[in-house]
Amino acid sequence: MLKVLIIDDDDIVRLVQGKLLQNCKVTKEPIKFKGAFEAVEYLNSASTEHHYLLMLDINMPIMNGWEFLDEIEKMSIKENVYVLMVSSSIDYNDKEKAKKYNKIINFIEKPITVKNCEQLKELPILKPFFPQAN
């Protein structure tokens, strides 16, 4: 089972991403976090029976996306975590830095689109979670 977490400090982004992910049938009920620290607490107590897709913003107060990624590496469930960086940053350095993290499966500039959702379902590591309709 794949649980989808939206980690973004912007209320509107969490709302819009959540609705889009539901409409595109990526998830029925995304789990939303306003800050990375709260998501760390959730994942530290999460079940290893599930897999987790994180829609992660880079620029957040208290703990940014990069610091959050460092925390994931310390978690017992790290093998079950896939990260999609979703950022308003168009900085080339952010995209290059993202390539250094093996947990990051893709980097998308905000806002996410239906096309992004469809591409997400086709990523080899996630495809098993989205069986094709007959």
Buried (B, 14 or more C-beta within 10 A) or exposed (E): EBBBBBBBBBEEBBEBBBEBBBEBEBBEEBBBBBBBBBBBEBBEEBEEEEBBBBBBBBBBEEBBBBEBBEBBEEBEBBEBBBBBBBBBBEEEEBBEBBEEBEBBBBBBBBEBEEEBBEEBBEBEEBEEBBEEEE
